């Protein structure tokens, strides 16, 4: 369960759209972000995602123990030209690595271009721990959706790595 009041107090988002279960946080973010009255930045957050998406036709599997959310950002051309949008996924990957490193300082985390975070010495060693999907909103040239899925409560077999198990404080 998320502490929504704490997220609101931090001041990083103007609005939170929370769901216990949703098909895709990115689909919902595209829907809400395409409205004139959308308050940005907008966070779409779910306890469980049933139809998460990845690049192309890939799907993002999520179950209990996954952190799934999407953020709708204003991306004004003069500050973030569309030619630089692909770099947003890389920056988000680095941010995920830094956040997880604070929680699990001995974990070896790596960003795999263009939109994944892996655990271990190589991409096949520990497996994918995070996927990032950046996309524009049809009809809006200055809005960007950044979807992030992180397996935070899952143990990767053989790695000894865990961020947090159910019941831990």
C-alpha positions in Angstrom: 0.0 0.0 0.0 1.3 3.4 -0.9 1.4 6.4 1.3 -0.4 8.7 -1.1 -0.5 11.7 1.4 3.3 11.5 1.6 3.7 11.5 -2.1 1.3 14.5 -2.4 3.3 16.4 0.3 6.6 15.9 -1.5 5.4 18.4 -4.2 6.9 16.5 -7.2 3.5 15.9 -8.8 0.4 18.0 -9.2 -2.0 15.1 -9.2 -2.0 11.4 -8.3 -4.3 8.9 -10.1 -4.2 5.8 -7.9 -5.5 2.4 -8.8 -5.5 -0.9 -6.9 -5.5 -2.7 -10.2 -5.3 -1.3 -13.8 -4.5 -2.6 -17.2 -1.7 -0.2 -18.0 -0.5 2.8 -16.1 0.9 4.2 -19.4 -2.4 3.8 -21.2 -4.2 5.6 -18.4 -1.5 8.3 -18.4 -1.9 8.8 -22.1 -5.7 9.1 -21.7 -5.5 11.6 -18.8 -2.5 13.5 -20.3 -4.4 14.1 -23.5 -7.0 16.2 -21.7 -6.7 20.0 -21.8 -7.4 20.2 -18.1 -4.6 17.7 -17.1 -2.6 18.9 -14.1 1.0 18.2 -14.7 3.1 16.5 -13.6 0.6 13.7 -13.2 1.4 10.4 -11.5 -0.6 7.3 -12.4 0.2 4.7 -9.8 -1.1 1.1 -9.4 -0.7 -1.7 -6.8 -1.1 -4.2 -9.7 -0.9 -3.8 -13.5 -2.6 -6.5 -15.6 -1.7 -5.4 -19.1 1.6 -3.5 -18.8 3.4 -2.6 -22.0 7.0 -2.5 -23.1 8.7 -1.4 -26.3 7.0 -2.5 -29.5 4.7 -5.4 -28.8 6.5 -6.5 -25.6 4.5 -6.8 -22.5 5.6 -5.9 -18.9 4.8 -8.7 -16.5 3.9 -7.5 -13.1 2.6 -9.3 -10.0 2.5 -8.6 -6.3 5.9 -7.1 -5.6 6.2 -4.8 -8.6 6.2 -1.0 -8.5 4.3 0.2 -11.6 3.7 3.8 -12.4 3.7 6.4 -15.2 4.3 10.1 -15.1 3.0 12.6 -17.5 5.5 15.5 -18.0 5.3 18.8 -19.7 8.1 18.7 -22.3 8.3 22.2 -23.8 10.4 22.2 -27.0 12.7 25.0 -25.7 13.6 23.0 -22.7 13.4 19.4 -24.0 13.3 19.2 -27.8 11.7 16.0 -29.2 15.1 14.9 -30.6 16.2 14.4 -27.0 13.1 12.5 -25.8 14.9 9.1 -26.3 17.4 10.2 -23.7 14.7 10.5 -21.0 14.5 6.6 -20.7 18.2 6.5 -20.1 18.1 9.2 -17.5 15.1 7.4 -15.8 17.2 4.2 -15.8 20.0 5.9 -14.1 17.6 7.4 -11.5 16.2 3.9 -10.8 19.7 2.5 -10.3 20.5 5.3 -7.9 17.3 4.8 -5.9 17.9 1.0 -5.7 21.5 1.5 -4.8 20.5 3.5 -1.7 18.4 0.6 -0.6 20.7 -2.2 -1.6 24.3 -0.7 -1.7 26.0 -4.0 -2.7 23.8 -4.7 -5.7 25.3 -4.4 -9.1 22.9 -2.5 -11.2 23.3 -1.6 -14.9 21.3 0.4 -17.4 20.9 -1.5 -20.7 20.2 0.9 -23.6 17.6 2.1 -24.3 15.2 1.3 -21.5 16.1 -1.5 -19.1 17.8 -1.9 -15.8 19.6 -5.2 -15.0 21.0 -6.8 -11.9 24.4 -8.5 -11.9 27.6 -8.5 -13.8 26.0 -9.0 -17.2 22.7 -8.6 -18.8 22.1 -12.4 -18.6 23.5 -12.8 -15.1 20.9 -11.4 -12.7 18.0 -10.5 -15.0 15.9 -7.6 -15.8 14.7 -5.7 -12.7 13.2 -2.7 -14.4 11.6 -1.6 -17.7 11.0 2.0 -18.8 8.7 3.1 -21.6 8.7 6.7 -22.9 6.1 7.8 -25.3 4.4 10.9 -26.6 0.7 11.7 -26.3 -1.1 11.8 -29.6 -2.1 15.3 -30.4 0.2 16.9 -27.8 3.6 17.9 -29.0 4.8 19.0 -25.5 3.7 16.1 -23.3 5.6 13.0 -22.5 4.7 9.8 -20.6 7.4 8.0 -18.7 6.2 4.5 -17.6 8.4 2.6 -15.1 8.0 -0.9 -13.8 10.4 -2.2 -11.1 10.4 -5.6 -9.5 10.9 -4.4 -5.9 9.5 -7.1 -3.7 10.7 -10.0 -5.7 13.7 -12.1 -5.1 15.9 -12.9 -8.0 16.9 -16.6 -7.6 20.6 -17.2 -6.9 21.5 -13.6 -6.6 20.8 -13.1 -2.9 19.4 -9.7 -3.9 16.2 -8.5 -2.5 15.1 -4.9 -2.0 12.3 -5.8 0.4 10.2 -8.8 1.1 6.5 -8.7 2.1 6.4 -8.0 5.9 9.8 -6.2 6.1 9.8 -2.7 7.5 
